[in-house]
Amino acid sequence: MKSRMLCMCTCLALAVSGLTAARAECPDFQTITQLRETCPDSWCETLHACGREIIIDLDVAVPEVERFPVMEADPVPLADGRSAEASVVIGDTEQWMNTGILRIDSPNRQIKNAAQKMHPAPAVLQGYNQYPILRQFGEFDPDTAYAFNNPTTVTDAQALLLRAWETLYPGEDIALLPHRLVAYQGEMKYDYRTDTYSGDPLPESEATLMVYFDQTVGGIPVICGAAESFTRYAGMNNREAYRYHGAIAITQGLKSIGLDEMYRSLQFHLLSPAALLAEDAPLCSFERVKETYLDLIRAGRLRKLTSLRLGYAVWLNETGSAFTLLPTWVAEGDLYPDAETPDASVQKQYDAVSSYWGPILVNAQTAELIDPYNAASSRSFDKPGLLLWEDI
């Protein structure tokens, strides 16, 4: 893995001697630098469509890079050919490894089981439950602790992941960008009939924090897989296995079983660049992309937007390397199959996303929608064609 990653980083770092005449004379396409210069920092607009008011108020995120390479990639492989059939206990940690998946839990189950025997945790009182706070990209402060009686911040979670990776793979640097978090708020009185909470959390509650991170490759975030969008809106099929791309940090206190340390579950689902397909891909203007999302709003289908970012979407390959990373705009919001479908009910007392919330992908080269309601069995393999500067 190390030689491949280092080789690929070297390829991505090669200097390019300015714009070619073809690029300069092609008004329909832009370099990433030109796009960043012309793209607004935010999108704020109120629209009315099909009897609904749609309020858009979000930042538009464009990577701070000089080129937008296109590449194939593979899951980060097993370290040292270790078997992934069972977990391995190393010191106070427990590790699971598989191709593209690494999980490190601390303390391990042996330590926790022994502590639980010495300090049996009291049963959760009947009529109590926890609700989550959800924060999407751009909605959280990295230095705020959001979970009840849990001091971990997003910054802390990122440091935990990077330290764990460096311990296992010295010199194999990775870059992570926080994407979203789920933070529970402690045990509170809960009415199952009305799905409502009341009162203050029990002071002894120790709530869970989960922080999700995108991997960045050459400064560009790997935001999601095409399969993630298809699965969210059209369901899974037997040709694709849902695969999360990125890293997750989960923490929770353990004082209830007599341990002063925090439980930590650190999970990595990372990619390793394999083959460079284009050093710098031409991109269409933001206005064309915006128009694609506006068309969905006018049609009464797109009724909420919470984020809009440019990065990589991951497509599956039939042969060769496992994945292809293509330039893609990814919005997160509520997309309905048609204008007639009524708005989904969402709990108002605590944070929740509707059943129609998910990633909505638009090709960053052509501004074409990647239809998330596509139910074809080959959908995650049917990647858009790659446009090169010399072909336009």
C-alpha positions, 0 to 999 in steps of 0.5 A: 500500500505504501509504495502505491500511495506514495507513487500516486501522490507523486503523480498528482504533484506533477507540475502542469505548465498553465492552460492550453489554448484549447482550455482558454478557448472553450467557454463551456468548461472551466478549470477548478481554479476558474470555477472557484473564482466564479462560483459564489460562496453561498446560495441564498434564495427563496422559491415557490414551487407547486404550492410550497415555499423552498428556502435555500441558505447554504454555503457552496464548498469548492476544494482549494486545489489547482487541478481536479484529477480523475483516478481509479482507486482500490480499498486500502488493503489488509496490513501485512496480510493479516486474516480478517476472520476474527478480531485481534486483541493488542494491549487494551485495544481490539482490532478488526481488519478487512480489505477497505475496512479497519476498526479499532475499539478501546478498551477491548471487550475483555476489559469491559466485560470484567468491569461490568462484572465488578460494576453492573450497570443499572437498568435504564429506567422504564419510560426513559430514552435518549434523542440525538442532535444531528449536525450536517456539513457546515452546521457544527462548531469543531470545538463544541462538545455536543453529546451529554456528559461526553467531552469529545469534540469534532476536533478531538474525534479527528485527532483520535482517528489520525493518531490511531492510523499513524500508530498502525501505518507510520508515514502513511498520512491520510487527510480527513474532513468532518462531514456530520455528527450524531450526538445523544442527549442523555436519558430523559423522560419519554412518552412512546405514544407521542414520541416526545421528551420532557425534563432534564437528562439523568445526571449520570447519563453518558451519551454517545457521540458519532462523528463522520469524516470524508477522506480527502485525496489530493485536497479533494473530498471523497463525499460519497459513493453513487451507490449511497445515493441509489440505495437511499432512494431506490433501495439496494440491488444484488450487484452492489454492496453498500459501502461507506467511504471515509472514517467514523469516530464513536465515543462514550463514557464508561463511568457506569461500569467503573472505568474513567476512560472513554470508550472509543470505536475508530473505523476506517473505510479508506481508498488508495489511488491506483491509476491516474486517468486525467491530470486535470478534468474540465468542469462546467460552470456552477450556474449550470449545476445550479440550474439542474437543482433549480429544475428539481425544485421547480418540478416540486421534487427537491424541497430542502437543501442542507449542503452543496459541495464539489468533490469525488463520487465513487463508482464501481468498476467491473474489472481492474481497480475497484472504483473510479473517482469522478468530479461530482457536485453533491447536495444533501436534502429532501428529494421526492419522486414527484410533486404529488408525494406529500411532505414526509412528517418529521419529528419537531422536538428533536433532530431527524431527517425525513425518509426522503433525505439523502445525497443528490449527485450532479455530474460536475462536467455536464451538469446532468443529474445522476438520477437517484431513483435509478433502479437498474441493477447496473446503475453503480457501474454505469458511470458517466463518460470522462471528458478530457480537454483534448476532446472538447 
